Amino acid sequence: MREKLIVARKRKRYTQEKVAELTKMKREKYAKIELGLIEKVSFVDAYNISKVLEVNAEDIFLPFDVL
């Protein structure tokens, strides 16, 4: 998950701060998701991140990565 998330964010040329702002979460939380410190991401967060990065959630978050 981690590598795909970073690649998708960089492809959009977004900072972690920008993704956090657009998904309405704290930057610290987004950074922890990206670093793999949060192993299970909520369905809502996975959905919001995938929409902001314009990717399919399934392409970034495997089924066991989402609550």
C-alpha atoms as an extended CHARMM CRD file, in Angstrom:
* protein
*
        67  EXT
         1         1  MET       CA              0.0000000000        0.0000000000        0.0000000000  PROA      1               0.0000000000
         2         2  ARG       CA              2.6870000000        2.4650000000        1.0550000000  PROA      2               0.0000000000
         3         3  GLU       CA              4.5990000000        2.6100000000       -2.2160000000  PROA      3               0.0000000000
         4         4  LYS       CA              1.4700000000        2.8190000000       -4.3800000000  PROA      4               0.0000000000
         5         5  LEU       CA              0.0920000000        5.6130000000       -2.2390000000  PROA      5               0.0000000000
         6         6  ILE       CA              3.2990000000        7.6410000000       -2.4940000000  PROA      6               0.0000000000
         7         7  VAL       CA              3.5230000000        7.1200000000       -6.2650000000  PROA      7               0.0000000000
         8         8  ALA       CA             -0.1160000000        8.1700000000       -6.7470000000  PROA      8               0.0000000000
         9         9  ARG       CA              0.4000000000       11.3030000000       -4.6270000000  PROA      9               0.0000000000
        10        10  LYS       CA              3.5850000000       12.2900000000       -6.4210000000  PROA      10              0.0000000000
        11        11  ARG       CA              1.9590000000       11.6760000000       -9.8100000000  PROA      11              0.0000000000
        12        12  LYS       CA             -0.5790000000       14.3760000000       -8.8830000000  PROA      12              0.0000000000
        13        13  ARG       CA              2.2910000000       16.5400000000       -7.5820000000  PROA      13              0.0000000000
        14        14  TYR       CA              0.5750000000       16.8510000000       -4.2210000000  PROA      14              0.0000000000
        15        15  THR       CA              2.2460000000       17.2180000000       -0.8720000000  PROA      15              0.0000000000
        16        16  GLN       CA              1.0580000000       15.2190000000        2.1080000000  PROA      16              0.0000000000
        17        17  GLU       CA             -0.4010000000       18.4770000000        3.3970000000  PROA      17              0.0000000000
        18        18  LYS       CA             -2.4350000000       18.9670000000        0.1980000000  PROA      18              0.0000000000
        19        19  VAL       CA             -3.8630000000       15.4290000000        0.2840000000  PROA      19              0.0000000000
        20        20  ALA       CA             -4.7040000000       15.8340000000        3.9570000000  PROA      20              0.0000000000
        21        21  GLU       CA             -6.4330000000       19.1470000000        3.2830000000  PROA      21              0.0000000000
        22        22  LEU       CA             -8.4660000000       17.7600000000        0.3780000000  PROA      22              0.0000000000
        23        23  THR       CA             -9.4870000000       14.6590000000        2.3570000000  PROA      23              0.0000000000
        24        24  LYS       CA            -10.2400000000       16.7110000000        5.4820000000  PROA      24              0.0000000000
        25        25  MET       CA             -7.8580000000       14.8140000000        7.7160000000  PROA      25              0.0000000000
        26        26  LYS       CA             -4.8380000000       15.9490000000        9.6900000000  PROA      26              0.0000000000
        27        27  ARG       CA             -1.5290000000       15.8000000000        7.8700000000  PROA      27              0.0000000000
        28        28  GLU       CA             -0.0990000000       13.6790000000       10.6610000000  PROA      28              0.0000000000
        29        29  LYS       CA             -2.7820000000       11.0400000000       10.1060000000  PROA      29              0.0000000000
        30        30  TYR       CA             -2.2190000000       10.9850000000        6.3610000000  PROA      30              0.0000000000
        31        31  ALA       CA              1.5480000000       10.7380000000        6.8890000000  PROA      31              0.0000000000
        32        32  LYS       CA              1.0360000000        7.7660000000        9.2280000000  PROA      32              0.0000000000
        33        33  ILE       CA             -1.1270000000        6.0470000000        6.6030000000  PROA      33              0.0000000000
        34        34  GLU       CA              1.5380000000        6.6650000000        3.9750000000  PROA      34              0.0000000000
        35        35  LEU       CA              4.3110000000        5.4230000000        6.2680000000  PROA      35              0.0000000000
        36        36  GLY       CA              2.3700000000        2.2850000000        7.1090000000  PROA      36              0.0000000000
        37        37  LEU       CA              2.0540000000        3.2130000000       10.7830000000  PROA      37              0.0000000000
        38        38  ILE       CA             -1.7120000000        2.9160000000       10.4490000000  PROA      38              0.0000000000
        39        39  GLU       CA             -2.1880000000       -0.5790000000        9.0660000000  PROA      39              0.0000000000
        40        40  LYS       CA             -5.9810000000       -0.5330000000        8.7510000000  PROA      40              0.0000000000
        41        41  VAL       CA             -7.4990000000        2.4500000000        6.9890000000  PROA      41              0.0000000000
        42        42  SER       CA            -11.1960000000        3.2190000000        7.3570000000  PROA      42              0.0000000000
        43        43  PHE       CA            -13.3520000000        2.7170000000        4.2900000000  PROA      43              0.0000000000
        44        44  VAL       CA            -14.1940000000        6.4410000000        4.2920000000  PROA      44              0.0000000000
        45        45  ASP       CA            -10.5300000000        7.4880000000        4.4300000000  PROA      45              0.0000000000
        46        46  ALA       CA             -9.5780000000        4.9940000000        1.6840000000  PROA      46              0.0000000000
        47        47  TYR       CA            -12.4430000000        6.2580000000       -0.4750000000  PROA      47              0.0000000000
        48        48  ASN       CA            -11.5660000000        9.9290000000        0.0730000000  PROA      48              0.0000000000
        49        49  ILE       CA             -7.8630000000        9.4030000000       -0.6070000000  PROA      49              0.0000000000
        50        50  SER       CA             -8.5510000000        7.4390000000       -3.7800000000  PROA      50              0.0000000000
        51        51  LYS       CA            -10.9220000000       10.1480000000       -5.0650000000  PROA      51              0.0000000000
        52        52  VAL       CA             -8.4340000000       12.9440000000       -4.3740000000  PROA      52              0.0000000000
        53        53  LEU       CA             -5.6250000000       11.0140000000       -6.0730000000  PROA      53              0.0000000000
        54        54  GLU       CA             -7.9610000000        9.9320000000       -8.8910000000  PROA      54              0.0000000000
        55        55  VAL       CA             -7.1820000000        6.2200000000       -8.5650000000  PROA      55              0.0000000000
        56        56  ASN       CA             -9.2440000000        3.1530000000       -7.7550000000  PROA      56              0.0000000000
        57        57  ALA       CA             -9.1880000000        2.3790000000       -4.0540000000  PROA      57              0.0000000000
        58        58  GLU       CA             -8.5240000000       -1.2680000000       -4.9060000000  PROA      58              0.0000000000
        59        59  ASP       CA             -5.3480000000       -0.2740000000       -6.7390000000  PROA      59              0.0000000000
        60        60  ILE       CA             -3.8720000000        1.2330000000       -3.5610000000  PROA      60              0.0000000000
        61        61  PHE       CA             -5.6470000000       -0.3700000000       -0.6320000000  PROA      61              0.0000000000
        62        62  LEU       CA             -5.8190000000       -4.1330000000       -0.5690000000  PROA      62              0.0000000000
        63        63  PRO       CA             -8.9920000000       -5.5920000000        0.9670000000  PROA      63              0.0000000000
        64        64  PHE       CA             -7.2040000000       -6.4130000000        4.2270000000  PROA      64              0.0000000000
        65        65  ASP       CA             -5.8770000000       -2.8230000000        4.5070000000  PROA      65              0.0000000000
        66        66  VAL       CA             -9.3740000000       -1.3790000000        4.9130000000  PROA      66              0.0000000000
        67        67  LEU       CA            -11.6740000000       -1.5750000000        7.9280000000  PROA      67              0.0000000000
